[in-house]
Amino acid sequence: MFINILLIIISILLFSLVIFIHELGHFVTARWSGVKVNEFAIGMGPTIFKRKKGETLYSIRLFPIGGFCSMEGEDAESEDVNAFGKKSVYKRILIVAAGAIMNIVLAFLFMIIILIQQPKFASTTIGSFADDAVTSKTGLRVGDKIKSMDGYSTSTFTDISFVMAVNKDFKSNIVVERNGELITLNDVKFATKQNNDGKTVIVRDFYLAPIDKNLITFTAQTFKEIYSNIRMTYATVIGLVSGTFSLNEVSGPVGLVSMISTAASEGLKVNFLAALNNIIMMMMILSINLGIFNLLPLPALDGGRLVFLIIEAIKGKPINPKYEGLIHTIGFVLLILLILFVSINDIFKLTSGKGIMN
């Protein structure tokens, strides 16, 4: 019980760290640019701690599910010479983008912690097969280097796992490099099993050859894994927009806590370090998702603000603040409604095993 409580506390602290780093990126670049910061807050809801230092109010709020860096003149006209809107468009672009950049940097640190513990890394080359492997009977061979699956390029084990996780046909068109030649294998079938909930899922019945760890391979693997996770985030967003994935599959803060708890519980079956590493992996994915999601060109998000700033940089003059503010307000309301829907959906999934849209 004590270990479970400790893991929950660690999860909350790491979750708060991801938010803190994002807002810290905005805060540091704002202060460096000479912008007045009215409040720097971690968490949302009622204030449980606050302290004013200089011109900035620093606060910690009750619910560790967000945070903000409130800058003078960010959402309204201000005559203050240190207002956000008074700075050059290039400084404002840097301030807005800094949050996402810091999240990617944090993800790198998390990935380093994970990979530095591994004696070897998984390649994308098939080293062997399980007994009676379905994939070996339908096209794959030992020594094949998997280059792409269903058009999705694969440079890491993460890429292969992602394609197999979202595959609903239990077969794939795979391009491999075999004896120096690229070969397309159509309709390679996967082994499957049924989960406890009756859902059929793919089981990987082949093993990937290891890559020896040294400074060069460690550095390369770190960058490749981060890139793979960034691509996976974009692919998921595109899948939601195109209808490939259901909104029912999206999780919010409630669902994230559940997933982190499940990952920790699975790790505890091995030892405490494995549970901690699972939490760190989840935080790495969350940090990338937060950074990339915030850069989407949607109102109220950092990406939406960047669109207006880029238009201003091209035109040489800003868009009417009244219209921009209205668009961001509407976007913020829609974003809150989405968060509420996702959170309620998470609660339904936790209590009944099915989401609202099932």
C-alpha positions as CSV (number, residue, x, y, z in Angstrom):
1,M,0.0,0.0,0.0
2,F,2.8,2.4,0.9
3,I,4.6,1.8,-2.4
4,N,1.4,2.4,-4.3
5,I,0.8,5.7,-2.5
6,L,4.4,6.7,-3.1
7,L,4.1,6.0,-6.8
8,I,0.9,8.1,-7.0
9,I,2.7,11.0,-5.3
10,I,5.6,10.6,-7.7
11,S,3.2,10.5,-10.7
12,I,1.5,13.8,-9.5
13,L,4.9,15.4,-9.0
14,L,6.1,14.4,-12.4
15,F,2.9,15.5,-14.0
16,S,3.2,18.9,-12.3
17,L,6.8,19.0,-13.6
18,V,5.7,18.6,-17.2
19,I,3.3,21.5,-16.8
20,F,5.8,23.6,-14.8
21,I,8.5,23.2,-17.5
22,H,6.0,24.3,-20.2
23,E,5.0,27.4,-18.3
24,L,8.6,28.1,-17.3
25,G,9.5,28.3,-21.0
26,H,7.0,31.0,-21.5
27,F,8.1,32.8,-18.2
28,V,11.8,32.8,-18.8
29,T,11.6,34.0,-22.4
30,A,9.0,36.6,-21.4
31,R,11.3,38.0,-18.7
32,W,14.3,37.8,-21.0
33,S,12.3,39.8,-23.6
34,G,11.4,42.4,-21.0
35,V,7.7,41.5,-20.8
36,K,5.9,42.0,-17.5
37,V,4.5,38.8,-16.0
38,N,1.5,39.4,-13.7
39,E,1.2,35.8,-12.4
40,F,3.0,32.6,-12.8
41,A,0.8,29.7,-11.6
42,I,1.1,25.9,-11.3
43,G,-2.2,24.1,-11.1
44,M,-5.7,25.3,-11.6
45,G,-8.6,26.2,-9.3
46,P,-8.4,27.8,-5.9
47,T,-5.0,29.2,-4.8
48,I,-3.4,27.3,-1.9
49,F,-0.1,29.3,-1.9
50,K,0.9,32.6,-3.3
51,R,3.8,35.0,-2.9
52,K,4.5,38.2,-4.8
53,K,8.1,38.9,-5.7
54,G,8.8,42.1,-7.7
55,E,6.0,42.6,-10.2
56,T,5.0,38.9,-10.4
57,L,2.6,36.9,-8.3
58,Y,3.8,33.3,-7.9
59,S,1.0,30.8,-7.0
60,I,0.3,27.1,-6.5
61,R,-3.3,26.1,-7.1
62,L,-5.3,23.1,-5.8
63,F,-5.7,21.0,-8.9
64,P,-2.4,19.8,-10.5
65,I,-3.8,19.6,-14.1
66,G,-2.5,22.8,-15.7
67,G,-0.9,26.1,-15.1
68,F,-0.4,29.5,-16.7
69,C,2.0,32.4,-17.2
70,S,-0.2,35.6,-17.3
71,M,1.6,38.3,-19.2
72,E,0.6,42.0,-19.3
73,G,-1.2,42.8,-22.5
74,E,-1.3,39.2,-23.7
75,D,-5.1,39.1,-24.2
76,A,-6.0,42.8,-24.0
77,E,-4.7,46.2,-25.0
78,S,-2.2,47.7,-22.5
79,E,-0.3,50.9,-22.5
80,D,2.5,49.4,-20.3
81,V,5.8,49.7,-22.2
82,N,6.6,46.2,-20.9
83,A,3.3,44.7,-22.2
84,F,3.5,41.6,-24.4
85,G,2.0,43.4,-27.4
86,K,4.6,46.1,-27.2
87,K,7.5,43.8,-28.0
88,S,8.7,42.8,-31.5
89,V,6.8,40.1,-33.3
90,Y,9.9,37.9,-33.3
91,K,10.2,38.1,-29.5
92,R,6.5,37.3,-29.1
93,I,6.9,34.3,-31.4
94,L,9.8,33.0,-29.3
95,I,7.8,33.5,-26.1
96,V,4.8,31.6,-27.4
97,A,6.9,28.8,-28.8
98,A,9.1,28.4,-25.8
99,G,6.7,26.3,-23.8
100,A,6.5,23.5,-26.4
101,I,10.3,23.7,-26.9
102,M,10.9,23.2,-23.2
103,N,8.5,20.2,-23.2
104,I,10.6,18.6,-26.0
105,V,13.8,19.3,-24.0
106,L,12.2,17.6,-20.9
107,A,11.2,14.6,-23.0
108,F,14.8,14.3,-24.1
109,L,15.9,14.2,-20.4
110,F,13.2,11.6,-19.6
111,M,14.3,9.5,-22.6
112,I,18.0,9.7,-21.6
113,I,17.0,8.4,-18.1
114,I,15.2,5.5,-19.7
115,L,17.7,4.5,-22.3
116,I,20.8,4.9,-20.2
117,Q,19.6,1.9,-18.1
118,Q,19.3,-0.4,-21.1
119,P,22.2,-2.7,-21.9
120,K,21.2,-2.8,-25.6
121,F,18.6,-1.2,-27.9
122,A,16.1,-2.9,-30.2
123,S,16.8,-2.5,-33.9
124,T,14.2,-2.8,-36.7
125,T,15.8,-6.0,-38.0
126,I,14.2,-9.3,-37.3
127,G,16.5,-11.5,-35.2
128,S,14.3,-14.5,-34.6
129,F,10.7,-15.8,-34.4
130,A,8.6,-17.3,-31.8
131,D,7.5,-20.9,-32.3
132,D,4.9,-21.3,-35.1
133,A,5.1,-17.5,-35.8
134,V,2.3,-16.3,-38.1
135,T,4.5,-13.5,-39.6
136,S,7.2,-16.0,-40.6
137,K,4.6,-18.0,-42.5
138,T,3.2,-15.0,-44.3
139,G,6.3,-13.2,-45.6
140,L,8.9,-12.1,-43.0
141,R,12.3,-13.7,-42.6
142,V,15.2,-13.5,-40.2
143,G,17.5,-10.6,-41.2
144,D,14.7,-8.5,-42.8
145,K,15.0,-4.9,-41.8
146,I,11.5,-3.4,-41.5
147,K,11.5,-0.1,-43.4
148,S,7.8,0.7,-43.4
149,M,4.4,-0.7,-42.5
150,D,1.3,0.3,-44.3
151,G,3.1,3.4,-45.6
152,Y,4.3,4.4,-42.1
153,S,8.2,4.5,-42.1
154,T,9.8,2.6,-39.2
155,S,13.1,3.5,-37.8
156,T,12.6,2.4,-34.2
157,F,10.8,-0.3,-32.2
158,T,8.3,2.5,-31.2
159,D,7.3,2.9,-34.8
160,I,6.7,-0.8,-35.2
161,S,4.7,-1.0,-32.0
162,F,2.6,2.0,-32.9
163,V,1.5,0.6,-36.3
164,M,0.7,-2.8,-34.8
165,A,-1.3,-1.1,-31.9
166,V,-3.5,0.8,-34.3
167,N,-3.9,-1.9,-36.9
168,K,-7.4,-3.2,-37.0
169,D,-7.1,-5.6,-39.9
170,F,-4.5,-7.9,-38.2
171,K,-2.4,-7.8,-41.4
172,S,-0.1,-5.3,-43.0
173,N,1.8,-4.4,-46.2
174,I,5.4,-4.3,-45.1
175,V,8.5,-3.0,-47.0
176,V,11.7,-4.7,-45.8
177,E,15.3,-4.4,-46.8
178,R,16.5,-8.0,-47.6
179,N,20.0,-8.7,-48.9
180,G,20.4,-5.0,-49.9
181,E,17.1,-4.8,-51.8
182,L,13.8,-3.3,-50.9
183,I,11.0,-5.8,-51.1
184,T,7.3,-5.2,-50.5
185,L,5.5,-8.0,-48.7
186,N,1.7,-7.7,-49.0
187,D,-0.8,-8.9,-46.4
188,V,1.7,-10.1,-43.8
189,K,-0.6,-11.5,-41.1
190,F,-0.1,-11.0,-37.4
191,A,-0.7,-13.3,-34.5
192,T,-3.6,-12.3,-32.2
193,K,-5.1,-12.9,-28.8
194,Q,-8.2,-11.9,-26.9
195,N,-7.8,-9.6,-23.9
196,N,-9.8,-10.0,-20.7
197,D,-12.4,-7.6,-22.1
198,G,-12.9,-9.7,-25.2
199,K,-11.1,-7.4,-27.5
200,T,-8.8,-9.0,-30.1
201,V,-5.3,-7.5,-30.2
202,I,-2.1,-8.1,-32.2
203,V,0.7,-10.1,-30.6
204,R,4.2,-9.6,-31.9
205,D,5.6,-13.0,-32.7
206,F,9.0,-11.9,-33.8
207,Y,12.1,-10.6,-31.9
208,L,14.2,-7.7,-33.1
209,A,18.0,-8.0,-33.2
210,P,19.8,-5.9,-30.5
211,I,22.0,-2.9,-31.1
212,D,25.1,-2.6,-28.9
213,K,25.2,0.4,-26.6
214,N,28.0,3.0,-27.0
215,L,28.1,6.8,-27.0
216,I,27.2,7.0,-30.7
217,T,24.3,4.4,-30.7
218,F,23.0,5.9,-27.4
219,T,22.9,9.4,-28.9
220,A,21.4,8.2,-32.1
221,Q,18.7,6.1,-30.3
222,T,17.7,9.0,-28.1
223,F,17.1,11.4,-31.0
224,K,15.4,8.6,-33.1
225,E,13.0,7.7,-30.2
226,I,12.1,11.3,-29.6
227,Y,11.4,11.8,-33.3
228,S,9.3,8.6,-33.4
229,N,7.2,9.8,-30.5
230,I,6.7,13.2,-32.1
231,R,5.6,11.5,-35.4
232,M,3.3,9.2,-33.4
233,T,1.6,12.3,-31.8
234,Y,1.0,13.9,-35.2
235,A,-0.2,10.7,-36.6
236,T,-2.7,10.3,-33.8
237,V,-4.0,13.9,-34.3
238,I,-4.4,13.2,-38.0
239,G,-6.2,10.0,-37.2
240,L,-8.7,11.8,-35.0
241,V,-9.4,14.4,-37.6
242,S,-9.7,11.8,-40.4
243,G,-11.9,9.6,-38.3
244,T,-9.4,6.7,-38.2
245,F,-9.4,7.0,-34.4
246,S,-12.4,7.7,-32.3
247,L,-12.7,10.7,-29.8
248,N,-13.7,8.0,-27.4
249,E,-10.0,6.8,-27.4
250,V,-8.7,10.2,-26.2
251,S,-7.9,10.5,-22.5
252,G,-7.8,13.6,-20.3
253,P,-6.3,14.1,-16.8
254,V,-8.6,11.4,-15.2
255,G,-7.6,8.9,-17.9
256,L,-3.9,9.8,-17.6
257,V,-4.0,9.1,-13.9
258,S,-5.5,5.7,-14.5
259,M,-3.0,4.9,-17.2
260,I,-0.1,6.0,-15.1
261,S,-1.5,3.9,-12.2
262,T,-1.8,0.9,-14.5
263,A,1.7,1.3,-15.9
264,A,3.1,1.6,-12.3
265,S,1.1,-1.5,-11.2
266,E,2.5,-3.5,-14.1
267,G,6.0,-2.4,-13.3
268,L,5.6,-3.3,-9.6
269,K,5.2,-6.9,-10.7
270,V,8.9,-6.7,-11.5
271,N,10.2,-4.2,-9.0
272,F,9.9,-0.6,-7.8
273,L,12.5,0.6,-10.4
274,A,10.5,-0.9,-13.2
275,A,7.4,0.8,-11.9
276,L,9.2,4.1,-11.7
277,N,10.6,3.7,-15.3
278,N,7.1,3.1,-16.6
279,I,5.9,6.3,-15.0
280,I,8.9,8.2,-16.5
281,M,8.0,6.7,-19.9
282,M,4.4,7.9,-19.5
283,M,5.7,11.4,-18.5
284,M,8.0,11.4,-21.6
285,I,5.1,10.7,-23.8
286,L,2.9,13.2,-22.0
287,S,5.6,15.9,-22.3
288,I,5.8,15.4,-26.1
289,N,2.0,15.3,-26.5
290,L,1.6,18.5,-24.5
291,G,4.3,20.3,-26.5
292,I,3.0,19.1,-29.9
293,F,-0.7,19.6,-29.0
294,N,0.0,23.2,-27.9
295,L,1.6,23.9,-31.3
296,L,-1.5,22.9,-33.3
297,P,-2.9,25.9,-35.1
298,L,-6.1,26.1,-33.0
299,P,-7.5,29.1,-31.2
300,A,-6.6,29.5,-27.6
301,L,-3.5,27.2,-28.0
302,D,0.0,28.4,-28.5
303,G,-0.1,27.2,-32.1
304,G,-3.2,29.4,-32.7
305,R,-1.3,32.4,-31.3
306,L,1.7,31.6,-33.5
307,V,-0.5,31.7,-36.6
308,F,-1.6,35.3,-35.8
309,L,2.0,36.3,-35.1
310,I,3.3,34.7,-38.3
311,I,0.6,36.6,-40.3
312,E,1.7,39.8,-38.5
313,A,5.3,39.1,-39.4
314,I,4.4,38.6,-43.0
315,K,2.0,41.6,-43.3
316,G,4.0,43.9,-41.2
317,K,1.0,44.8,-39.0
318,P,-1.1,42.9,-36.4
319,I,-4.6,41.6,-36.9
320,N,-7.2,43.7,-35.1
321,P,-6.8,42.6,-31.4
322,K,-10.6,42.6,-30.9
323,Y,-11.1,39.9,-33.5
324,E,-8.1,37.9,-32.4
325,G,-9.3,38.0,-28.8
326,L,-12.8,36.9,-29.8
327,I,-11.4,33.9,-31.8
328,H,-9.2,32.9,-28.8
329,T,-12.1,33.2,-26.4
330,I,-14.3,31.0,-28.5
331,G,-11.4,28.5,-28.9
332,F,-10.9,28.5,-25.1
333,V,-14.6,27.8,-24.5
334,L,-14.5,24.9,-27.0
335,L,-11.3,23.6,-25.4
336,I,-12.8,23.6,-21.9
337,L,-15.9,21.8,-23.3
338,L,-13.6,19.2,-24.9
339,I,-11.7,18.7,-21.6
340,L,-15.0,18.3,-19.8
341,F,-16.2,15.7,-22.3
342,V,-13.0,13.8,-22.2
343,S,-12.9,13.8,-18.4
344,I,-16.5,12.6,-18.1
345,N,-15.7,10.0,-20.8
346,D,-12.7,8.8,-18.7
347,I,-14.9,8.4,-15.7
348,F,-17.4,6.3,-17.7
349,K,-14.6,4.1,-19.0
350,L,-13.2,3.6,-15.4
351,T,-16.6,2.8,-13.9
352,S,-18.4,0.9,-16.7
353,G,-15.5,-0.1,-19.0
354,K,-17.2,1.7,-21.9
355,G,-17.0,5.3,-23.0
356,I,-19.9,7.7,-23.7
357,M,-19.7,7.0,-27.5
358,N,-19.6,3.2,-27.2
